[in-house]
């Protein structure tokens, strides 16, 4: 009927869940919405016929981080080392399939769980996670410096990786990064928080004050340009239902040359199920030397 407004129907359980989320946001700020850890072990590298070493790192603020070192599965010297930063849910054992294809291609892989994830101690937040990813990179710098070094971040891991690479390059740290690969990464912590809050009627009026609880000095679009001259590859899917495609184009536009954009057509964080996308990443790494 003309002039009638559609009604929004929520059952009591759904309304209660939304209200609880809203209360949590008011009490803790938006930082907590980026982290959904658990300590379930989903799969270990040996189940994928990969050699691996458990690595435990102590942070300066008293936490212990767990990681996996996966050596290249080749008789030849490794072509390089990939520092992999995973997404915001579960833990590294749920994400390992995203990089399990790299050791057979001749690349070492090192990956860690942020504090509060898997076997890592503590509770996650943005500042703590940024501290953790630098701790992992410093371990690599001390133990594995004889191959080209690449950073691969997916989703949240890419956002953390931009800030890490920015500071690593600006401080002239060694070993130098040979390339940064960002897959399905949001373009800013505050930016996506406002975007997500805008989509929910209960939080829409609070999208700005709640997002102000997030540190404003780690927005990817503000930091990515200073990664140059390290080559950057940005991967984003037109079918990404979690991080919309425009986040990838925003990052690409903000980055300086040398840069490359790979448009994909898979669900979020499913890039590497497609052989052609794997090959594009291999070619990028070869071309970055």
C-alpha positions, 0 to 999 in steps of 0.5 A: 500500500502506498504511504505505508512504511515497512516494519522491521521485525526482530524476534526477542532473541535477535533483539537481545543479541543486538542489544548485548553487542551494542552494550559491549561496544559502549563499554569496550569501544570498537577495538574489540570487534576486530578480534574473534580468537579461540584456542581450538586446533583445527589442523597442524602442518604435518596433516598437510605433509609439511615439516614444521617447528613450533616457535614460542616468542616472549614479548616485551610486555610479558606475553608468550606468542606461538608460531609455526616455522614451515621450511621450504619443501625442496632440495634446492635453497629456499627462494625466499621467506614469507611472513604470514599474518592471518585474519581475525577469527579462530587462530593460525591452525584455521588459516594455515591452508592459505599458505600450505602451498608455498613450501612446495613452491620453494618458500619458507613460511613463518606465521604467528598467533596474535596474543589471545589466539591459539596457544598465545597468551593474553587478550587481543587489542590493536596495539597489542597485535601490532606489538606482536607482529613486530616481535615475529618479524624481529625473530625472523630478522635474527634467525632467517636473513639469508633469503628474500623476505616477503610479508603476506597479510590477509584481512586483519593481518594485512591491516596490521602488516601495513603498519608494520611494513611502514615502520620497518621501512621508515626506520631502515630496519634489516633485513629489508622487505622485498615485497608486501602482499595484502589480500582482502585487507580493509583500508583503515581500522576507523574507516571500516568500523564506521562502515560496519556501524553504519549498517546496523540501525542500533549503532548507526547514530553512534558510528562516529563516537564509537569509532573514535575509541580506535587509534587513528594513527594506523589507517592503511590509506595513511600509511601505505604510501611510505612502504615505497620503494618496497613493491606492494601487491593488493589483492581483492575480490569483487565477491568479498562479502566481508571486506567490500571491494572498494577497500582494495581500490582505496589502498591501491590508490593511496599506495605509491609505485611500484604497486600491483592490483590483482582483482579476484573472484572468490569469497573472502580469504579464499584467494589461494584455492585458485591456481591462477591467483597463486601463480600471480603471487609467485610472479610478483615475488619473482619480479620484486627481486 
